[in-house]
Amino acid sequence: MSDVINAFLLVYAGLFPIINPVGSAPIFLGLTAGCTEAERNTLAWRVGINSIFLLAGSMFIGSHLLVFFGITLPVVRIAGGLVVAAFGWKLLQSGVDSDDQRAAKAEKQGTPIDSFYPLTMPLTVGPGGISVAIALGSQRPSGVHDWEQWVALSGAAITGILAIALTVFVCYRSAESVIALLGRSGTNVVVRLSAFILLCIGIQILWTGIRALIAAG
């Protein structure tokens, strides 16, 4: 039982800092400023569902895919760091548009906001979260004689992923109520600050991958 609890805590504690649903909530609100409350809640729910499949897939089959394609984890971090840094830089430059501007853009584009990109990836589950999920999955026990332990620990890991997805949903759905206290100007400041932090995270992921490649060479 203690191993199962430890597995749950390891998954949740390992994923929470890098996914950071509290810090991503202002950016989510800024990107969905032209949506109604019902639409935003639906998007938050879909982001949570997408996060479950993305994290679970990365944890249980990610390491096998990397081996199949001959891709190392440092390379994934470098490529993912570039994506996160580029996304953070774009947000830092654009900031938060007004509701009228976002509504006009949405009407002009004629397409709804995609719940997967960029809301799920890379905003919520970026390469850092995927890398952590792959690393956690690579530590699971293997072998026929360990199947009972594998089932128990896998269930605990999935429960941890579900808890992370629920945290994401609650934070994103409650973002408007929290940000409403800040006002438009305060929201703009928070979004730009979060975008800058996201840019720093991307650069850190990139540097971690480069350093790992240098050490391996």
N, C-alpha and C positions, 0 to 999 in steps of 0.2 A: 504493500500500500504506500509506503514511504517513497518507493521508486516512482510510482505513478504520480504522486503529488509533486515530487521533484521534477518530473518530466513536464508536467503542466506549467509549473512555475518557471522552468527553464525556457520553455517556448514563449510564454507570455512576457516574461521579463527580458528575454532576448530580442523580441520583436517590437515591444512597445517604444523603446527610445528611438529606434531608427524609423519606425513608421510615424511616430509622434502625431497622433490624431488631434491632440489639443492644439499644437502649433499649426497644423495644416487646415484646421477649421476656418480661420479667417480667409485663407486663400480660396477654399471651397466656396465660401460665401461670396467672395468677390467675383469668382468665375460664374456663379449662378445668380448674379444680381438681377438679371432680366427675367428670372423665373418666378412663378407664383410659389406660395408656401407649399401647396400640395405637390407641385412639380419638383421643388427642392427636396422635399421629404422622400419622394419616389426615387430621385437621383441618389440620395444618401443611402437608401435601402439597396439600390442596385450596386452602388460602390461597395457596400458591405458584402453582398453576395459575390461580386467579382473578386474581392479580396480573398474570400475563403477559397475559391477555386485556384486562384493564382498562387497563394501561399501553400496550399495543400499540394498542388502539382509540383511546385518547386521543391518542397520538402521530400516528397516520395519518389519522384521520377527525375528531378533536376540533375542529380549527380550522374545518373545513368545517361542522360542526354549529353551532358558535357563530355563524358567518356566516349560516347558514340561519335560525336562530331570532332573529338580531339581538341576541345576548348578547355583551357584551364580557368580556374576561378579568378586569378588576377586579371586575365583578359576580360572576363565578364565585368569586373569592377571598373576597369579602365573605360570600356564602352558605356557602361551604365553611368559612370561618373560624368562622362561627357554629356549624356542625355539629361541628367538632372541639372548639371551646371547650365546647359543651354536653356532649359525650361525656367530655371530660377532667374537667369539673366533677362529672358523675355518678360517675365512677370515684373522684374525690377524696373524695366524700362517703361512698361505700359501702365503699371499701377492699377487703380480701380476706376473704371468708367462709371459714369452716372447711370441710373436705371434707364433713363430715356435713350442714352447712347447704346446701351446693351440691347434694349428692346429693338431699336432701329437696326442694329447689326443682325440680330436674330431674324427679324422680319426680312431683311435684305438677303440673308443667306438662305432662308426658307428651310432650314434643317434644325432639328432639335439638338440639344447638347448631348454629346456622346458620353455615356456614363463610364466607358472604359478608358478612353484617351481624351483629355489628360487627367480626368478626375481619379480614376483608379490607378493608372500607371502613366506617368511616374509620380504624380502628386502623393497618392496614398501608399501604394506598394511600389517603391522604386527599386533600382538595382541593389541598394543596400539591404532592403528587406528580403529580396530574392536571394541574395548571397547568404544572409543569415539563415534563411529557411533551408537552403541547400546544405549549409554547414551543419545545421541541427539534424537534418535528415541523414547525413552521412554518418552520424554517431549512433544510429539505431542498431540494435542487435540483429545479427543475421544467423542463419543456420536453422535446420529443421527442429533441433532439440530446444530451441528458444522460441518456438512459435507462440506459446502462451504469454511469455513475457513481451514478445513483439506485439501481440494484439493489445495487451494492456497499455504498453507505452505508446503505441500508435493511437489508441483511443484518447489517451491523455494529451498527446500532441494535437490531435484534431480538436479536442476541447479547448486547448489553449488558443488555437487559431480562431475558433468560434468566439471566444471571449474577446480577442483582438478586434474581430469584425463587428461585434456588438458595441465595443467601445468607440470604434470609428463611426458607426451609425448614430450613436447617442451624441457624440461631439459634433458631428456635422449637422444633425437635426436641430441641436440647441444653439448652433453658431449664431443664428440671427438674433435670438434673445439676448445673448451675451454681447454681441457687437453693437446691438441697438443702444446700449448704454454709452458707447463711445462716440456715436454720431458718424457722419460721413467722413469728416476730416480724421477723426481718430481711427476709423476703419482703414482709411487709406494709409495711415502711418503704420498700422499693425500689418497690413498686407505687404507693404514694401519691406518692412523689417523681416517678416516671415520669408519673403522672396529672397532677401539677402542671406538669411540663414540657410535657405535651401540651396543657394548658390555655393555657399561655403561647404555644405554637406557634399555637394557634387564634386567640388575640388578635392575634398578630403578623401572621398571614395576613389577618385582618379589617382591621387598620390599614393594611396594604400596599394592600389593595383600595380603602379609603376615600381614602388619600393619592393613589392613581393617579386616582381619579375627580375629586378636588379639583384636581389638576394639569391634567387634561384640560378641566375647566370653565373 
